[in-house]
């Protein structure tokens, strides 16, 4: 795990080959006492769902961009304290030949935005997402990928795609085969940089404000 993003109740872990989502579900037990409920919460049901960039570059270069002034700290028995810097973007450079992928986390929105950057001469058909832990995978009438998991439905919203050089929109669409998702592009000019800009949401990504008593 190289980076982590906190998305509401879900943790997103970024690896060199993809993304892993984790959700710890703390079951409720009716009208039991507060003490017994706290006991039950010590053993959560952990859910996982992930996708990997299939056949991607194993030596991909991953960078964090737009470092923020704030940071997080975590206690560690060996080192005392771990300081974790905060960034707004993560970019996978040359994930496929001539293709980068950039993740971003816009303020005030619940979800992950990722951008597939297809440089001139690259082949967008190489980009394939293999989903692991999905109960079902389908396209809806809006052209969105709906993935049914134990965490609920993940929605890959239809991408806004355009050429970087002239900002002209060009239609792209998802294509599903078994548990793999790829992109198709019409009117694809390989002499220009193609930007494919999808958005992922899930009900558990809801932004929440909580306070915790620290003992």
Backbone bond lengths (Angstrom), bond angles and torsions (degrees), N, CA, C in turn:
res aa  C-N    CA-C-N  psi(-1)  N-CA   C-N-CA  omega(-1)  CA-C   N-CA-C  phi
1 X - - - 1.453 - - 1.526 108.57 -
2 X 1.345 115.83 125.12 1.458 120.92 -177.39 1.527 111.98 -100.68
3 X 1.336 116.30 -38.51 1.464 121.59 179.97 1.522 109.27 -142.62
4 X 1.334 115.25 157.72 1.456 121.31 176.96 1.521 109.55 -132.11
5 X 1.321 116.15 140.95 1.464 121.95 172.87 1.517 108.24 -122.85
6 X 1.322 116.78 135.09 1.462 122.48 176.84 1.517 108.26 -95.13
7 X 1.337 117.09 115.74 1.461 122.73 -176.69 1.524 108.78 -118.89
8 X 1.323 116.79 85.23 1.450 119.53 -176.34 1.516 110.24 63.29
9 X 1.343 116.78 -118.07 1.462 121.85 -179.44 1.522 112.72 -89.07
10 X 1.329 116.86 -2.01 1.462 121.44 -173.48 1.520 110.85 -110.45
11 X 1.330 116.49 138.87 1.459 122.20 169.98 1.522 108.59 -98.46
12 X 1.320 116.27 133.09 1.460 121.67 175.66 1.521 108.32 -110.88
13 X 1.327 117.14 123.45 1.464 122.66 -177.77 1.526 108.91 -109.88
14 X 1.321 116.14 125.85 1.460 122.25 -178.93 1.520 109.74 -97.96
15 X 1.323 116.33 124.46 1.459 122.55 178.02 1.533 108.38 -115.02
16 X 1.311 116.25 179.89 1.465 119.57 -178.87 1.529 112.06 -71.45
17 X 1.321 118.28 -15.60 1.463 119.94 -176.48 1.527 114.16 -122.73
18 X 1.352 117.75 3.67 1.454 117.68 179.54 1.514 113.35 166.90
19 X 1.332 114.80 -153.15 1.455 121.65 -172.59 1.523 109.30 -136.99
20 X 1.344 115.91 135.73 1.464 122.05 178.92 1.525 108.46 -119.28
21 X 1.329 116.47 128.76 1.458 121.62 175.14 1.528 109.39 -102.07
22 X 1.338 116.18 138.99 1.460 121.08 177.86 1.530 108.96 -132.59
23 X 1.328 115.04 134.01 1.465 121.49 177.41 1.522 108.93 -132.98
24 X 1.344 116.44 122.73 1.462 121.90 176.44 1.519 108.90 -96.90
25 X 1.318 115.72 111.91 1.459 121.72 -178.81 1.526 109.65 -94.48
26 X 1.334 116.04 121.95 1.451 121.14 178.94 1.527 108.42 -100.10
27 X 1.326 117.55 103.56 1.468 119.84 -175.26 1.519 112.54 -67.70
28 X 1.340 115.06 144.90 1.457 121.69 176.73 1.527 108.94 -96.27
29 X 1.316 116.11 152.64 1.460 120.61 -176.26 1.528 110.56 -127.75
30 X 1.331 116.15 61.32 1.450 121.11 172.85 1.509 114.07 57.83
31 X 1.336 115.94 -128.70 1.463 121.45 -174.64 1.522 112.45 -101.03
32 X 1.315 117.29 24.82 1.457 119.51 178.73 1.526 110.20 -64.48
33 X 1.316 116.08 161.82 1.464 120.42 -177.90 1.516 110.76 -65.88
34 X 1.318 114.69 160.77 1.462 120.33 -179.92 1.516 110.65 -59.84
35 X 1.315 117.12 -37.26 1.468 120.39 -178.41 1.519 111.08 -65.81
36 X 1.330 117.59 -45.21 1.461 119.37 -179.09 1.526 110.81 -68.31
37 X 1.347 117.14 -32.66 1.457 119.97 177.36 1.520 110.60 -65.92
38 X 1.327 116.91 -39.59 1.461 119.96 177.28 1.515 110.60 -64.04
39 X 1.328 117.24 -35.52 1.463 120.46 177.18 1.534 109.80 -62.51
40 X 1.341 115.48 -43.26 1.470 119.39 -178.94 1.518 111.37 -64.09
41 X 1.333 116.81 -32.58 1.451 120.12 -176.86 1.524 113.20 -72.59
42 X 1.312 117.64 -9.35 1.472 119.94 178.35 1.521 111.42 -73.69
43 X 1.312 118.29 -16.36 1.463 122.33 -179.36 1.526 109.09 -124.03
44 X 1.322 117.58 76.29 1.466 120.17 -177.78 1.522 111.66 -72.52
45 X 1.309 115.13 160.69 1.463 121.40 170.35 1.529 106.56 -89.55
46 X 1.312 116.79 118.33 1.469 121.10 -175.88 1.524 110.25 -98.17
47 X 1.317 115.76 126.64 1.465 122.38 179.43 1.524 109.25 -109.30
48 X 1.330 115.82 141.10 1.461 121.27 176.53 1.528 109.72 -128.06
49 X 1.318 115.08 145.39 1.464 122.56 171.90 1.520 106.60 -150.14
50 X 1.316 117.54 138.08 1.465 118.56 -176.19 1.522 111.45 -147.04
51 X 1.306 114.69 163.52 1.457 119.60 167.93 1.518 108.60 -139.61
52 X 1.312 115.11 152.40 1.467 120.77 178.86 1.520 109.48 -127.56
53 X 1.321 114.06 148.35 1.467 120.21 175.30 1.533 106.72 -80.40
54 X 1.316 115.91 102.67 1.465 121.46 -172.14 1.526 111.24 -66.41
55 X 1.343 114.63 135.39 1.470 122.48 177.69 1.523 112.64 57.70
56 X 1.343 116.24 29.87 1.467 120.11 179.67 1.527 110.77 -81.40
57 X 1.321 115.45 171.12 1.457 122.96 -177.44 1.536 110.84 -67.32
58 X 1.339 119.82 116.09 1.469 120.78 180.00 1.524 113.15 -67.24
59 X 1.339 117.03 -17.84 1.468 121.20 179.37 1.530 111.09 -104.84
60 X 1.330 116.73 29.05 1.462 121.02 -178.54 1.531 110.27 -58.10
61 X 1.334 116.30 142.47 1.457 121.50 177.50 1.526 109.13 -95.16
62 X 1.345 116.43 123.23 1.465 121.21 -175.89 1.524 109.20 -115.22
63 X 1.329 115.65 127.10 1.464 121.17 -178.66 1.521 110.38 -126.71
64 X 1.335 116.01 145.03 1.456 122.00 171.12 1.520 108.45 -98.82
65 X 1.330 117.01 135.31 1.462 122.12 -174.40 1.530 110.97 -122.91
66 X 1.324 115.47 161.28 1.470 123.93 177.46 1.534 111.21 56.90
67 X 1.324 114.57 61.50 1.465 120.78 178.39 1.527 110.66 -62.15
68 X 1.336 116.09 137.13 1.453 122.48 -178.49 1.529 110.78 -96.45
69 X 1.333 116.13 163.67 1.465 120.25 179.36 1.523 112.59 -73.37
70 X 1.329 116.37 -30.64 1.472 119.14 -179.90 1.517 111.06 -82.22
71 X 1.318 117.02 165.22 1.462 122.60 178.47 1.524 108.63 -153.24
72 X 1.329 115.66 166.31 1.459 121.51 177.99 1.525 109.53 -110.80
73 X 1.335 116.63 148.20 1.468 120.60 175.74 1.519 109.60 -123.43
74 X 1.333 114.98 147.07 1.460 121.70 -178.88 1.532 108.46 -136.19
75 X 1.347 117.38 137.45 1.468 119.66 179.12 1.522 111.09 -71.64
76 X 1.323 115.75 144.25 1.454 121.76 178.02 1.526 108.79 -143.32
77 X 1.315 116.40 125.07 1.466 120.63 -174.91 1.522 112.20 -63.37
78 X 1.334 117.13 -31.15 1.452 121.00 -177.30 1.534 112.10 -82.00
79 X 1.331 116.64 -44.05 1.461 120.94 -172.41 1.524 114.06 -106.44
80 X 1.313 116.95 -4.69 1.463 119.64 -178.43 1.511 112.06 91.45
81 X 1.335 117.60 -69.21 1.462 121.94 -179.79 1.529 109.80 -145.86
82 X 1.325 115.13 136.63 1.460 121.08 173.62 1.521 108.26 -101.64
83 X 1.318 116.67 128.06 1.465 121.84 176.93 1.528 108.75 -102.36
84 X 1.330 115.25 123.84 1.464 120.55 179.98 1.525 109.37 -113.14
85 X 1.313 116.69 118.80 1.463 120.72 178.61 1.528 110.74 -72.99
86 X 1.308 115.93 159.65 1.462 122.51 -176.81 1.525 109.36 -116.16
87 X 1.336 116.07 134.34 1.459 122.04 -179.31 1.523 109.93 -131.05
88 X 1.325 116.31 161.30 1.459 121.45 179.27 1.525 113.18 -99.97
89 X 1.337 116.43 -18.47 1.461 119.23 -177.31 1.530 110.86 -141.56
90 X 1.323 114.95 151.71 1.464 122.25 171.66 1.520 106.57 -130.34
91 X 1.321 117.74 130.46 1.460 120.45 -179.60 1.523 110.70 -122.81
92 X 1.325 115.94 133.91 1.466 124.22 175.08 1.525 106.58 -101.32
93 X 1.310 116.69 107.15 1.467 120.86 -176.31 1.522 110.64 -89.85
94 X 1.338 114.95 131.01 1.465 122.03 -179.89 1.526 111.04 58.59
95 X 1.342 115.68 43.87 1.468 120.49 176.43 1.520 110.32 -60.16
96 X 1.322 115.46 -40.12 1.461 124.03 166.69 1.522 105.81 -125.50
97 X 1.335 118.52 161.68 1.469 118.89 -179.12 1.528 112.02 -53.26
98 X 1.338 116.22 115.73 1.454 121.46 178.52 1.522 115.01 75.58
99 X 1.335 117.56 13.03 1.466 121.00 -177.09 1.527 110.37 -129.10
100 X 1.332 116.95 125.69 1.466 123.24 175.79 1.530 108.83 -110.06
101 X 1.338 115.73 157.33 1.466 121.06 173.03 1.523 108.03 -130.63
102 X 1.333 116.07 128.24 1.462 121.72 -178.41 1.527 109.96 -118.70
103 X 1.352 116.21 127.43 1.461 122.35 174.92 1.526 108.68 -100.89
104 X 1.331 116.31 142.09 1.464 120.25 176.77 1.521 109.61 -141.02
105 X 1.333 115.33 160.83 1.459 122.41 -173.99 1.527 108.95 -132.50
106 X 1.327 117.77 79.43 1.467 121.20 -176.24 1.531 111.47 -61.24
107 X 1.315 115.92 142.38 1.462 121.05 -179.73 1.529 110.95 -67.64
108 X 1.336 115.33 142.29 1.452 120.42 175.42 1.509 114.90 78.38
109 X 1.340 117.79 3.74 1.463 120.78 179.45 1.522 109.29 -123.37
110 X 1.323 115.39 142.58 1.462 119.67 -178.99 1.524 109.11 -100.66
111 X 1.303 116.26 108.55 1.459 120.45 -179.83 1.516 111.11 151.65
112 X 1.310 115.34 -178.10 1.463 122.20 178.06 1.524 108.32 -121.61
113 X 1.293 115.51 131.79 1.464 121.01 174.16 1.526 107.12 -103.52
114 X 1.310 117.33 129.45 1.461 118.56 174.13 1.517 109.22 -128.01
115 X 1.312 114.46 144.81 1.460 121.28 -175.70 1.520 109.39 -122.38
116 X 1.318 116.06 123.78 1.467 121.36 174.64 1.522 107.16 -93.12
117 X 1.338 116.20 119.18 1.469 121.97 -176.72 1.526 108.04 -107.96
118 X 1.324 115.92 106.88 1.468 121.73 -176.82 1.528 107.65 -100.37
119 X 1.322 116.64 104.91 1.468 121.59 -177.23 1.529 110.38 -74.02
120 X 1.334 117.53 160.41 1.463 120.65 -178.78 1.526 112.90 -52.43
121 X 1.324 115.60 133.81 1.458 121.39 178.58 1.516 114.28 90.30
122 X 1.342 118.86 -14.21 1.471 121.63 -179.11 1.526 110.60 -80.38
123 X 1.317 115.68 163.72 1.459 121.93 -175.37 1.535 109.61 -114.33
124 X 1.335 116.72 109.39 1.461 121.43 -176.33 1.526 112.30 -64.73
125 X 1.333 118.11 -21.84 1.470 120.59 -178.72 1.532 112.34 -68.46
126 X 1.340 117.23 -13.85 1.469 119.73 177.28 1.529 112.13 -71.41
127 X 1.323 116.87 -23.12 1.464 121.07 -175.58 1.520 109.61 -74.88
128 X 1.333 116.20 117.54 1.459 121.16 179.64 1.528 109.23 -138.91
129 X 1.330 115.67 131.61 1.456 122.42 176.48 1.525 108.86 -105.77
130 X 1.325 116.03 120.54 1.464 120.58 177.31 1.523 108.71 -101.80
131 X 1.345 116.99 118.86 1.460 122.60 -176.39 1.524 110.46 -91.70
132 X 1.319 115.69 132.53 1.465 122.09 179.31 1.525 109.77 -119.27
133 X 1.319 116.63 132.39 1.463 120.71 179.56 1.506 113.47 89.48
134 X 1.322 117.75 12.78 1.463 121.15 179.37 1.525 109.83 -88.84
135 X 1.341 115.52 135.94 1.466 120.09 174.55 1.520 110.39 -76.70
136 X 1.323 116.68 -36.87 1.461 121.56 177.38 1.522 109.25 -157.18
137 X 1.324 114.75 159.74 1.458 122.04 -176.35 1.522 106.93 -142.74
138 X 1.353 117.63 124.31 1.458 118.91 -177.44 1.523 110.62 -151.55
139 X 1.325 115.20 161.52 1.463 122.48 173.59 1.528 108.35 -99.22
140 X 1.333 117.33 134.23 1.456 119.33 175.70 1.528 110.19 -95.27
141 X 1.351 115.83 -176.32 1.457 119.98 -175.29 1.527 112.89 -68.59
142 X 1.337 117.71 -16.20 1.463 121.57 178.49 1.526 112.06 -89.35
143 X 1.332 116.53 -1.04 1.459 119.92 -177.54 1.507 113.05 81.70
144 X 1.348 117.67 17.48 1.454 122.67 179.05 1.521 110.29 -92.72
145 X 1.328 116.05 149.03 1.459 120.82 174.18 1.523 108.07 -89.48
146 X 1.334 116.87 121.00 1.456 122.82 178.57 1.527 107.83 -107.82
147 X 1.325 115.92 115.97 1.462 121.86 -178.41 1.518 108.88 -111.07
148 X 1.316 116.25 117.68 1.461 121.79 179.88 1.528 109.36 -90.69
149 X 1.341 116.96 121.09 1.463 122.46 -178.61 1.521 109.61 -132.38
150 X 1.324 116.33 176.98 1.465 120.77 177.29 1.524 111.63 -69.21
151 X 1.331 118.08 -12.01 1.471 122.95 176.23 1.526 111.88 -93.51
152 X 1.315 117.41 0.46 1.456 121.05 -172.60 1.520 110.37 106.14
153 X 1.304 117.24 -165.68 1.452 122.04 -176.67 1.523 112.17 -89.84
154 X 1.323 115.56 129.87 1.462 122.11 169.30 1.529 106.88 -96.65
155 X 1.330 115.98 136.09 1.461 120.55 179.97 1.519 109.86 -118.47
156 X 1.322 116.31 118.63 1.465 121.54 169.41 1.523 105.95 -93.61
157 X 1.327 115.77 102.63 1.462 119.72 -176.15 1.526 110.68 -69.33
158 X 1.321 114.95 150.26 1.464 120.21 -179.41 1.526 110.28 -54.77
159 X 1.310 115.50 135.39 1.465 120.90 -173.30 1.526 111.63 -76.85
160 X 1.335 114.47 146.37 1.466 121.64 166.35 1.528 105.97 -93.84
161 X 1.319 117.26 119.25 1.468 120.73 -174.39 1.527 110.79 -123.44
162 X 1.325 114.50 143.49 1.470 119.28 -177.47 1.525 109.31 -159.56
163 X 1.342 115.33 165.93 1.461 121.05 175.67 1.527 108.45 -91.53
164 X 1.308 116.97 130.02 1.452 121.99 -174.55 1.523 112.57 -63.71
165 X 1.331 117.38 -37.56 1.458 121.33 -172.94 1.532 113.05 -66.36
166 X 1.325 117.30 -36.55 1.478 119.37 -176.19 1.529 113.29 -125.65
167 X 1.359 116.43 2.01 1.469 122.07 176.76 1.532 112.69 61.56
168 X 1.317 116.84 24.41 1.468 121.62 179.04 1.525 109.40 -85.45
169 X 1.335 116.07 127.57 1.460 120.73 179.60 1.523 110.79 -67.73
170 X 1.328 115.60 145.38 1.458 120.75 176.08 1.519 108.13 -140.46
171 X 1.315 118.96 136.12 1.466 120.67 -175.72 1.531 112.79 -71.50
172 X 1.328 114.96 133.03 1.463 121.83 171.18 1.518 107.37 -131.68
173 X 1.317 116.49 160.14 1.465 120.51 -178.39 1.518 109.70 -148.78
174 X 1.334 114.58 156.16 1.453 120.34 173.57 1.526 109.63 -79.91
175 X 1.318 114.15 151.87 1.456 120.82 172.94 1.526 107.51 -134.11
176 X 1.328 117.80 131.53 1.464 121.99 -177.65 1.519 109.86 -113.56
177 X 1.332 115.24 131.49 1.459 121.34 172.88 1.517 107.36 -137.61
178 X 1.333 116.28 116.17 1.460 122.60 -172.77 1.531 108.51 57.36
179 X 1.328 118.83 -120.78 1.475 120.92 179.18 1.522 111.18 -108.77
180 X 1.341 116.23 29.10 1.459 121.14 -179.45 1.532 110.96 -119.28
181 X 1.335 114.89 141.88 1.464 121.27 179.75 1.527 108.68 -119.06
182 X 1.320 116.16 134.49 1.470 121.44 175.94 1.531 108.45 -133.64
183 X 1.335 116.14 178.54 1.465 121.31 -178.22 1.519 109.90 -117.84
184 X 1.313 116.14 141.32 1.459 121.43 170.84 1.524 107.79 -116.95
185 X 1.305 116.58 142.27 1.467 121.39 -177.83 1.519 109.70 -130.45
186 X 1.345 115.91 127.91 1.456 121.56 174.95 1.530 108.45 -96.35
187 X 1.313 115.86 157.00 1.474 121.00 179.84 1.530 110.18 51.69
188 X 1.314 115.12 44.22 1.464 122.14 -173.43 1.520 109.90 -86.73
189 X 1.321 117.01 112.61 1.465 123.31 179.47 1.534 107.83 -97.51
190 X 1.327 116.76 105.60 1.468 120.73 -175.55 1.523 113.52 -73.30
191 X 1.326 117.56 -2.82 1.468 119.36 176.64 1.529 111.07 -87.06
192 X 1.330 116.78 -6.20 1.460 121.59 -178.80 1.531 110.97 -116.68
193 X 1.334 115.75 165.38 1.467 122.29 177.78 1.526 109.42 -86.92
194 X 1.330 116.04 117.09 1.457 121.80 -179.47 1.527 109.68 -92.48
195 X 1.343 116.49 127.27 1.462 122.45 177.62 1.528 108.77 -108.35
196 X 1.330 116.82 120.48 1.471 122.19 175.99 1.522 106.92 -113.13
197 X 1.332 116.60 123.35 1.464 121.14 -164.56 1.537 112.69 -125.53
198 X 1.335 119.09 74.37 1.474 120.11 -179.38 1.539 112.40 -82.37
199 X 1.334 115.64 179.22 1.461 123.30 -177.03 1.525 107.95 -146.46
200 X 1.345 118.32 130.59 1.465 122.02 -178.56 1.516 109.67 -110.84
201 X 1.340 117.50 131.01 1.455 121.37 175.41 1.525 110.34 -132.97
202 X 1.330 114.11 161.43 1.456 123.30 178.17 1.524 107.07 -155.87
203 X 1.338 120.37 142.93 1.469 120.68 -178.71 1.522 114.22 -54.38
204 X 1.330 118.10 -30.01 1.465 121.79 -178.23 1.524 112.32 -78.67
205 X 1.362 117.47 -6.82 1.463 120.54 178.37 1.525 112.28 -77.49
206 X 1.337 118.36 -2.56 1.457 122.38 -175.43 1.521 111.48 -51.44
207 X 1.337 116.51 132.93 1.461 121.81 179.43 1.518 108.66 -70.02
208 X 1.331 117.37 127.72 1.464 121.96 -178.20 1.516 110.21 -129.53
209 X 1.318 116.02 145.70 1.457 122.18 171.87 1.520 108.35 -108.85
210 X 1.318 116.93 123.98 1.470 121.24 -178.72 1.518 109.89 -136.02
211 X 1.322 115.51 153.00 1.457 120.51 171.96 1.512 108.43 -118.73
212 X 1.313 116.07 147.62 1.459 121.17 -178.23 1.526 109.95 -128.28
213 X 1.320 115.26 137.22 1.468 120.48 175.06 1.531 108.37 -81.15
214 X 1.308 117.06 122.85 1.459 121.42 -177.84 1.528 108.81 -102.93
215 X 1.321 116.96 117.35 1.454 122.11 -178.90 1.533 108.96 -93.76
